[in-house]
Amino acid sequence: MEPICNNPEIKTKQSFRAPREIPVWKRTLDILCCVVAFPILAVCVLMMTIVTSLVSPGPVFFRQERVGFRGQRFKIFKFRTMSVSADTRVHQDYFKELMQTNAPMVKLDSRGDSRLIPFGWLLRASGLDELPQIINIFRGDMTLVGPRPCIPAEFEQYLPWQRERFNAVPGLTGLWQVSGKNRTTFEDMIRFDIQYTRTLSLPLDLKIILLTPVALYTQIQDTRARRKASAAPAVAHAGMAKPRPSLSSR
């Protein structure tokens, strides 16, 4: 998918410039979408409660501290897609590697993450695990469209110019998500997010919302292809390791 816009020259030594106030139209759009989405969330919670109790007993929701607007901390809600005892430091180390190498931001899911519960990769690739963040949007911690909120450990590694992305309220979807996401690098993400904070408008938000379903479909296809490619060498190795029958047993 071609990016909506991307300015490679975006780089400033400032971290938090004086951000504009949150527009009334943006909060109004958030509330309207929350009202429409709450019944869908209720059905999904019921379904996830049943599925989770069967495949991975434990809480349905996962809560984690994130960094949002102007560096404020808040607790984000997600459907749990990993085992209860999953070590989150694995993700932190992987993300640190992505920041340092500036490699494409491919999720660990596509490599076959053993921490995931059955079908957890599909929930994550489709974005359904993020649906509970409707609660965060209703509370005002997040908005429908904006940069994704990061965890505090990642925030501490941001350079001053990169922190301009926090001049916008974090969102459920955003410019980066519909402009390639897992096919882009960490610096690409930063530039897309800063571009969004500087060009915030209702037409841009509506365009991003309309492009999100296509972006999610592409993400599912990419994840499925990478998982299949990762599984192929393992299957081939298993086949080669299988002992051949001796001549006497034929």
N, C-alpha and C positions, 0 to 999 in steps of 0.2 A: 504494500500500500504506500502510495506516495505521501510524504509529509504535507500538512496544510501549509506550514511555514516553518522556516528554520534559519536563524541568522547566526552563522559561525563566528561572527565578530563579537558576540555578546560576551563581555568580560569586564568586570569592574572591581575595584578594590573595596568597594563598599559592601557591607553585609546587609544590614537592615536600613534601607532608605525609608523616609517617612511614607508609609503606604496609605493609599486612599482608603476611606471608609468603605465597608461592604455595601454595595448598592442595594436599594430597596427591591429592585426587580429581581435580584439574585436570591434574596431571602424568600421572596414571594414564590418564585419558581421552586425553591427547595421544599417549602411547606406543601405546595400543591402536589408535587411528586411524591412526597412522603404519605400524604393522605391516600393517594391512589395505590401506593406500594404496600401499605401496612397489611391489607388482607392477604396479599401474595406472601408477605413475610410470615404471617401467621400459619399459612398452609405449609410453607417450607420448614418452619420450626417443628411442626407436627411430624412431617415426613422424616426430617433429620433426626428427631428424637427416636423414632422407630428404627431407622437404619443404623444409627450410632450404637444403640443398645444391642444390636445383633452382631455388628462387625468389630466394634471397639468400645466396650463399656466405659463410661465416664461422662463428663460434662459435654453438652451439645455445643456450648459457646466457648470461644477462646478469647481472653482479654489480654491486651498487651499495651504497655505505655508507648505512646508515639509523640513526636514533636510536630506541632501544628503552626497556626497563624502567629507570626512574630515570635516564634520560639516557645510558645506556650505548650505545656505538657497536658495530655489527656489520655484516657483509656479507650482503645479502639475495640469494637466488637467484630468477631468473625465466627463462622461455623468452624468447629474444630475439624481439621483434615489430617492431623497427625496423632500418633499414639500419645497417651497421657504422659509417658516418661520420655518423650522426644527431647533431645538436646538441641536447644535453639542456637547454641554457639556455633554449630556447623554452618548455619545460614550466615551468621555474622562474619565468620572467617571467609566464607565464599564471597560475600558482598565486598569485603575488604579487598579481596583479590581482584574483583571486577573494577573497583575504583582505581587500583594501582596499575593494572594492565590496560584498562580502557577497552576490554574485549566486549563483544556483543553480550548483552545482559540476558543470557539464556538461563531459565530457572533450573534449579537442581532436579525438579520434577521430571524433566525431559531425560535425565540420565538414569532414572529409576531410583528415586529416593526411598530407602527402606523405612524411613520414619512415617511415611504416609499410610493412612488407613486404606482399605480397599476402595477403589474409585476416587480416592482423594485427589489424584492428579486431575481428574476430569472436573471436579468441583472448582479447583483452583484455576484451571485453564479457561473454564467458562465464566469465571468471575462470580459464580453462585455462592462461593464461600464468603464473599464480601457483602452479600445482601444485608446482613444484620447491621451494617454501617448506616442503614436508614435511621437507626436509633441515634447515631452520632450526628447525622444531618439534622434531625428534628431537634436535638438538644443544642445545635449551633456549634458543635466542635468541628464539624465538617460541612461541606457543601456538595452539591451534585457534581459540579465540574471544577477541577483545580488540581494542583500537584499532589501526588501521593504522599501521605505523611510517613516519615522515616522513624526508626527507633533511635533513642538517645545515643547509643554507641556509634551509629552511623553519622548522626548530626555532629558529633565531636570531631569527626575526620573531615568535615567540609571545610574548604578554603573560604576566606571572607567573601570573595566575589560570588561563590556558589550559593551562599546563604540568602541571596536575593530572592530565591524561589519561595522562601517562607514569607514573602510579602503578600502572598495570596492565601486564602483559606484553603486547606487541603480538601481534595475532592475524591469522589468515588470513581470518576473517570476524568480524563484530561487530554490535553493536546499531545502529550508524549504517548499516551496509550493508543491514540488513533493515528499515530505517525510512525508506526513500526515497532515500538516497545521492545520486545525481546530480540529484534533484529538490530537495535541501536546500541550505542555504548553509554557509559555513565555520563560522559560529558555531553553527549547528544541529549540525554534526558534533562540535564541541568539547563541547557540552552533552550529546549522546548518549554520548560517550566518558566524560565525567566521571560521568554517571549510572551507567554500567556499572561504573566503578571503585568506586563507593560502594555498589552493590547486587550485587556479585559473588556468584553462587550457582550450584549445579549445575542447578537447574530452569531458571534464566535461560539458561545455556549451552546446554542441551538444546533449549530453545525457539528460540534463535537458529540452531542447527544445522538444525533442522527447517524453518525459514523461509528458509534460504539458497537452496535450489534455486528457489523461487518468485521471490526477489529477483533472482537471476541471469537468469531467464527475462524478467522485467520489464525488466531492464537491456538485454538483447539487443534486445527490441522497441523500447525507447526510442531506442537507438543507431541501429537500422535506420531508424526513422522520421525521426530528425534528419538522417541522412546523405541520405535520399531528399529531404527538404525542402531541404537545402543544395545538392543537385545539380540540382534543378528550375530555379532561376533561371539557372544556367549553361547548361543545355540550351536554355531559352527564349531566352537572349541569343544563343546560337550560331545558333538558327533564324532570329532576326530579322536577324542579320548576314549570313546567306547571300544572295548576290545573286540577284534574280529574273531569269528569262530575258526577254530583250527581245521585243518583238512580232514582230520579223523572224525570230526563231529558233523561233517556235511553228509 
